[in-house]
Amino acid sequence: MRPRKKDRHLPPCVYVKHGAYWHVRAGKWTRLGADLPEALRQYAALAAPHTDSRIAGLLRLWLASIKVAPSTRKLYEQSAKRIANVFAEFEPHQIKPRDVAEWLAAESDKPAWANRLRNVLKLAMDKAVLLDMAERNPVVSVPRVEERERTRYITDGEYCAIYTNADPILRIVMRLAYFTSQRIGDILAIRHADLTQAGIAFDQQKTGARLMVEWTPELRQAVADARVLAGNVISPHLLTYRAKPWRYHTIWGRWQKACQAAGVADAHIHDLRAKSLTDATRQGIDAKALAGHTDQRMTDHYVKRRIVPVVKAPKFGTGF
């Protein structure tokens, strides 16, 4: 089957014609309805009546109806797969708040992951309510799993230890991440067209913020080393190796190995951004602008909990 050139948000075999949605299979056109919600509901019943009425079918419909960045879609798909396994025997209307609460409690050892799963199920159940597959959203009344704010700061010594045990690819990522303060995903997305005379232009994938990080000697050297490592490979991206772009899961794995070899515990690769923004603040640099944040509280989330005040102790009145 050839990929769609338009209406990519529609499920397979569904097309728009004469103001209505149609399901086309083996040359047979079946009218689904004039509006999208009704058409999706009819499609759920028509495409696979024995399976698509269950949670897996709902998740497929929801994923087909949303427009998000490729990186976000990948995360949603991973979460949807987990949810489909957990609630495999459930139809959307059968899921109750207690089911969601018990499930999240079982996932609570990884709070961020649990809350991501909760968010995906909530969005999918919003779609179920819209399509009359459920009367209400059972996730709304279930609170998020409490996440403890991360305060980890990678010291200069720890950074150097990890860097010493890193391979050439990870070393370049570490330098680019530190000297730009950008997220790992945005580092891996740097294109040659983003390398301007003024600096590196970023269009942040998560927030859509646009900013330019000015050149420094260290940043220029990191880019030069990345080009050397790529060799003669022709690619729009800066970070390529043997004709393949660098992927997040590959970098994450290399980071884990380097941390283990360095003997540095509880160090996430995302802590590089926190270290960079914290160090920038200490050096009098506008960390909010560097991070691409619109709210100072967002920057404080990265910085304030990692800067420990240095205070003077009191003196006893008469002395000892």
Buried (B, 14 or more C-beta within 10 A) or exposed (E): EEEEEEEEEBBEBBBEEEEBBBBEEEEEEBEBBEEBEBBBBBBBEBBBEEEBBBBBBBBBBBBBBEEEEEBEEEEBEBBBEBBBEBBEEBBBBEBEBEBBBEBBEEBEEEBEBBBBBBBBBBBBBBBBBBBEBBEEBBBEEBEEBEEEEBEBBBEEEBBEBBBEBBEEBBBBBBBBBBBBBBBBBBBBBBBEEBBEEEBBBBBBBEBEBEBEBEBEEEBBEBBEBBBEBBEEBEBEBBBBBEEEBBEBEBBBEBBEBBBEEBEBEEBBBBBBBBBBBBBBBEEEBEBBEBBBBEEEEBBBBBBBBBEEEEEEEEEEEEEE
